[in-house]
């Protein structure tokens, strides 16, 4: 099977779920909490969770023995480089570079388990979707900035086990699978390439893509930013009409108030790991709730301007709606274990999102947000945000600042202005992102901290000052 066929079938689509926009308040209500938005019954895929494995053919070694070792000169084992099958041990084949395996990859077909061999990394049989299921070597995820124990051309990423998707382990997968632009619709957050971000954020529009690049490179003028916002709105409305089968219902207040100019942003999460239900809710008839922008998670990097930046939306109570834009991240927020030891959101819905180095697990933050420990340590497990979401936030916020001259002190979390709210939570590097709005960092450079975050959402744990 050629690389593109295999790569495109690597990722398993995730089902969309019903909405629960806990981060949204009605126009008339001030800034206090409202009842959660009613949700529809949902149909979920299996939870992807790293579980202790029973003794098996691929689990006989202790974790301390799984570190890579220098192979002996004899034919290679699973995960070893090869030029042809003669370079691999008997019974193994050489998956070649045409399929994306840099320097070749000794492997064999599998259904559930793979054999292990002393002196080599422990193996794993991942679910590759509709592709031929093959054995891979396991790896240990490393702290941010540390070198992976995978060989060159491979990256350590979580994958579900074939025919047992409740078990997730990290494997050394070809880096080409994770950066190829043809995989931008994988819906599992593994594709972290700049090209994929541009595809999503620009709707594949050449003019919009050029404007996005200028804003992220800190080279944009006020006119560029205003054009970006207007064109983004125009293309978002076309997208919404195709998605909804109609024009969005106008849940907004026309124009800005002269006595209360727009000066800030209130940042929310949707309390749902999928953005589509929230988008449908905000665009439906008369919900008395709305937001300017929704930043996608399952559709990683998508930026939808639901309502024009020239109008006001209903997202944080009247006091803030008059003077602040609303930006919502598709994110489940805090997660808990249910009676079956599965991760669920605050409405008990299964959590299934897969992000780099985390499998189906949330990120655990015990110390909350500096200065607000009491409020933000009530829950400790949170859905990580994707790198593309963070870049999208910087993009939109910089454009708004260039046009409206925002006040840095008015880029606030919903939890900062409402005693009953915690969105967007401590998993978002809010303070670090706020600084990026007002400086001239080129956030797409390889040495930027956003690139360190790209493969390791635990960056937010190790950098509490960024929250």
N, C-alpha and C positions, 0 to 999 in steps of 0.2 A: 504494500500500500504506500502510495506517495505521501510525502510530508504533509501537504496541505489537506489531504483527505483525513489523515490521522489526526492532525492538529485540530481541524474544525470539529471533529467528533469527540474530542477529548473532554469537553466540558458538558455538564448535565444541566439543562435549564431548571430554574427554580420556579415554583408556582407563585402567582401573586396572591396576596391575602387581603382580607378586608381591612378597612382603615380604622385607626383610633388616634385621632390627632390631639393627643393630650397637651400639646404645646400651644394650642390656639384658644383664644378667648373672643367673646362676641363684642361687637362695637359698643353696645349700650352698657356693658357690665363693669366698666372700670378695669382694674387689674387683678381681680381676684379669680380664683379657679372656678370653672364650670364643670358640669357633669361631663364624663367622657362621651364622645360622639358615638352613637349606636353603631355596632358592627354587624356585618353579615356573616353567616356561617362560612367557614373556610375549609379547604381541602388541602392538606399539607403533605409534602414529601417527608421521608424519614429524616429525623434529626441527625446531622453529622456531628458526632461527638467522639472525642478520643476516650476510649474505654480500656480498662485493663483487659489484656487478651488471655484466653485460656492457653495452657500448654499446647503447642502445635509445632509443626515442622519448621515454621519460620520464627518461632519464639523461644528456641532452646537456649540462646545465649543471653547472658545478663546484659543490661544496657551499657555497662562499662566496657563490654567487649565488642561493641558495635562500631567503635571508631575505625576509620579506614586505616589499613596498613599497606606497606609496600608489597605489591603482589610478587610472587616468585616468577621465574622465567617461564614456567609451564603455561599452557593455554589458559586464557582468562576465564573468570567466573562471572556471574551476573553483575552487570554494571561496569565491567572492565572494558577498556578501549579495544577496538579490533578493526582490521581492514577487510577481513572476510571471515566466514564461519570457521575456517581452519585455525584462526587465532583464538577460538573459544573452546572450552572443554566439551567433551563429547555430549551430544544431546542439546547443545545450545546453538543458536544462530546469531549472526551478526546483523543487527539493525543498522543501516548505513546512513550516511549524511543526507541522502535524498529525502529521508523521513525526518530530518531535523536533528539527528543524533551526531553531534560533533565528535569527530575521531572514532565513530562507531560505538556500538553498545551491545555487549554480549547479553543475550536474554533467551527466554523460552516462553511459550504460551502457558497460561495459568487460568484457573477457574476460581480459586479461593486462596490457596497458599502457594508459596514458592520454597524450593529447597535452600538450605543454608550450608555453608562450608567453612570450616575452621580457618581462621586467618583472613577472612573476607567480611565486609559489612553484612549485617543481617538484611534479608530481602523482604519484599512485600509485593502483593498482587493487587495493583490499584484498578479501580473501575475507570476505563477510558471511554465510557459512553458506548457508541456503536462500533468503535474501532476494535481491532484485534487486541485482546487483553494479554499483556506481557508482564514479565517480572522486572522489578527495579530494585536497586539497592536503597536501603533506608539511610537517613541522615538525621543529625540532631540540629534543630534550629539554633542559631547563634545570636548573641546579643547584638544590638544595633552597632554597625561599624566593624564587627568582627568578620573574619573570613569564614566562609562556609566550608564544611568538610566535604563538599562535592567537588569533583574535578572540574577543570576549566571547561566552560561551555554548558554547565549544568547548574541548576539552582534548587535549593532545598525548599519544597513547598508541600502543603498538606493535601492528601488525596484520600477519598473513601475506598475501602476494600471492595473488590469485586464480589458481588453476591452477598455482601454483609456491610452495607453502607453506613451502619451505625458505628463502625470502627474506622478511625481516621489515623493515618500515620504519615510522617514526612518522608518524601522520596526525592532522590536526585533526578529531576526532570530536565529535559533539554531547555536551555534558556530561550531558544528560538520559539518554542511553543508559547512562552509567556510574554513575548514582546512582539510577535508577528501581528501586523495590523489586521490581518484577515480574521483574527480572533477577538475583535473588539466587542462582539456581542455575546461573549461567553456567559454573562450573567452570574459569574462566580467570583469576580473581583481579582482573579489571578493575573489578568493582563494589565500591566502597569506602565505601558509605554506612553511616551509623550505623544506619539502619533495617534494612539487611541483616544487620548484626551482631546486632541484637536478635532478628530472626526466627530466625537459626540458633541462637544461644546459648540462647534460651528455649523452643525446640521449639514456638513459637507459643502458649505457655501464659501467660495473663495474669498469674497470681500470680508465676510465675518471672520474667517480664519486669520486674515491679515491683521485685522483690528485686534483680535485676541492676542496675537503674538506681540504687537506693539504695547499693549497694556501690561502684559506679563513681563515684558522686557523693560518696563518703566520708560518707554519711549513715546507714549501716546500724548496727544494734545487734548484739550477740553473738547474740541470738535470731534476728534477720533472717538472719545468716550461717549459722547452724545449719540454719534452715529451707531456705535456698537449697541447701546441700549435700545435705540429705536429699531435697528435691524433685527436684533435678538427678539424683541417683542413681536415683530412682524412674522418671523419664521416660527416662533413659539406658537402663535395663534394658528398658523397653518398646520403645525404638528398636532395641536390640541383638537382641531376640527376633524382631522383624520382619525384621531384616537377616540373621540367622543361621538363622532357622527353628527355633530352640530357645533355651533359656536358656544364658547363658555358663557354661562350665565353671569351677568355683570355684578358680581358681589364686591362692590367697591364704592368709594365716594369720589366723585369727579373733581379733578384738580387739586391743587395744594392751597391751604389756607394762607392768606397774606399775613395774618397775625401770628402764624405759627409755621415758619418755614422749615423744610426738611433739613434736619441737622444730624441724624444718626441712624442706626440700624438696631433692631432687636432680633437676636439670633435664636432660632427655635430648632427642635427636632420634631418629627411627625409622630413619634411613638409607634412607628410601624417600620419594619425593615424593608418594606417595598413602597415605592413612591406612587404607583398607579392608583391605589384606592384613595389616597389623600388628594391627588390631582382631580379625580372624579368628584370627590366631595366638594372641594373648593369651587369646582366649575358647575355644580348642580344648582338647582333653583332655590334661592333664598335660604342658605344655611346661616347667614349672618356671621360668617367667618371667611377669611381669605388671607392671602399673603402675596407678596410681589413675586418672589422667586422660590422654586423648589429645585433642590440639587439632588440628583438621583444617586441611588446606591446600587440597586440591582441593574439598572441601566447606568452603569458607572461613568460619571462625568457629564451626564446629560444635565443641561441647565434650561429650565422652562420658566419663562417670564409669563406668569399667569395673567397678571394685570400690569398695565403700563406704569413705568416709573413716574409718569406725569400725574398719576392719580394716587389716592390714599386707599390702603387696604385695612381690613379689620382683624388684627392679629394680636394685639396686646392691650386692649382697653383704650378708651377714647383719648386719654392723656397722651399716650405714646403713638396712637394711630395718626394723629394730626402731624407729627413731626419726625416720625421714624419709619424707615422702610422695613418690611418684614422679609427675612430670608429663612427658609426651612430646609434643613437637612433631612433626607429620608434616613431614618435611624430609629431603631427600636427603643433606645434609651437603656434603662436598667433592666437586668435579667435576673431570674431566680430559678432554683431547682424545684421541679414538681415532685409528686409522690413517686414517679417512675424515674427519678434522677435525670430528667431531661431539662435542658434550658428552655425557659418560656419567658414571654414578655409579661407586662403587668396585667394583661387580660387573659393570661394562661395559654396564649398561642405558641406553638412550637417555634423555636428559633432555629433557622436553617442556613443562614448566610455563612459563606466561607470566605475568609480573608487571609492574605498572606501570613504565614507562620502561626495562625491561630486555629486552623481547622474550624470546627463549629463552636468553639469556645469564645466567651466574652473576654475582655481584658479586665483584670482585677486591679482596682485602684482603692487602696485602703485609707489613703490620707486625704482624699477629696480634693478640694481646691484651696490653695493657701489663703488664709484669712477667712475662709468660710467653711471650716472643717465640720462644724456641728451640722450644718444643713446638708452637706454633700457626702457625709460618711454614713448616712442612713442606709444607702445601697452601695455595694462595692463592686458589682459585676456589670459591665457596660459593653454595648456593641461598639467595636472600633469604627472609626471613620476611615474612608479610603483616601489615598493620596489625591486622587482625582477630585474628590469632594473638597479637599482643602484648597487645591489650586483654583477650583471653580469659585470658591468663596472669595479668595483674593482677587480674582478677575472681576467679579461683579462689584465688590466693594470698592476697588480702585476706580472703576468706571463711575460709580455713584459719587465718590469723593471728588473726582476731577470735574464733574458737572455741578455738584451742589456744595462743595467745600465743607465736608462733614467734620464734626468735632470728635477727636479721638476718644474723649471721655464719654461720648454718647454711642459708642459701639458696644452694646451691652447684651448680656445673656437675658433670656426671659426670666430665668431664676434670679437675676439681680434685681428685677423690678417687680416681682410678684412673690409674696411670701410663701405661696403654696406650690410654686413650680421649681423644677430642678433642671429643665432643659436649657441648653443642649448638653449639660452634664460635664463631668470632669474628664471624659475621654476625648473631648475636643480641645486642642491646643489654642484656646481662645486668645490668650494674651499674646502668644507668638504670632498668630494670624493678624491680630489687630495692628501689631507693629509693621507687618508687611504691607498693609494698606497704605501707610503714610511714608514708607521709605522707598528707595529706588533699587531694591534688590531685583535682580533677574532671577525669578523663582524657578526657571527651567534649567539653570546651570547644574552640572553634575555634582558640584561640591556644596550645593545648598542643603540645609537641614531637611528640607522636604524630601530630598532623595534618600537620605538615611531612613526617614520614616517609611519610605515606599515599601520595603520588604519586611518591616518589623513594626507593627502597631504598638509593641511594648515600649517604643520610644517615649510615649506619653507617660508611662510609669516611671521611667528613668529620668524624666525631665519635668518635675512638678512645676518649675517656674514657668513653663510654657502654657500651663493651664490658665 
